[in-house]
Amino acid sequence: APFPVIYRTFSWSPSSINKKMGAYKYMEELWRHKQSDSIRFLNRVRAWEYRQRNKMVRCNRPLRTDKAHRLGYKAKQGYVVVRCGVRRGGRKRQNHRGMVWGKPKHQGISQLKFERNLQSVAEEKVGRKFSNLRVLNSYWINQDATMKYYEVILVDPSHEA
């Protein structure tokens, strides 16, 4: 590469710290700077860990507690957090040897796009697996070249709490 690659570092300087910022605000600021060295390193390590495990794993606590609480999560019985990985990329049409019989307008094979986003696909997968729970919300946590990972918040409707 002709130019050196410069990574943005995110550091807490006394001038950038607001005295009234709480812990969740700090976490929000950290996650807002996804290109910082620290978050990039953490995400790379976590992506490796997620690849070793199953695509759908129940977590005992959310990774981004600030985001989870903003989306309705409560740390009590009846609330469940599940991490789900969804394969990235377009949706190629399944055709034998790529032959589509018909007019040229309908002969697209490889540049087709799926109607819904991957986050809704992750919510649907988790909702099907945990069919006794209701999907409350979800948020992005990580991605690599082939997968996007979301945490889905589920609620037990039959729980008293």
Secondary structure, DSSP 4 states (H G I P E B T S, - for coil): --S----------TTT--TT--HHHHHHHHHH-TTSHHHHHHHHHHHHHHHHS-SEEEESS-SSHHHHHHTT--SSTTEEEEEEEEE-S------GGG---S-GGG---SS---SS-HHHHHHHHHHHHSTTSEEEEEEEEEE-SSEEEEEEEEE-TT---
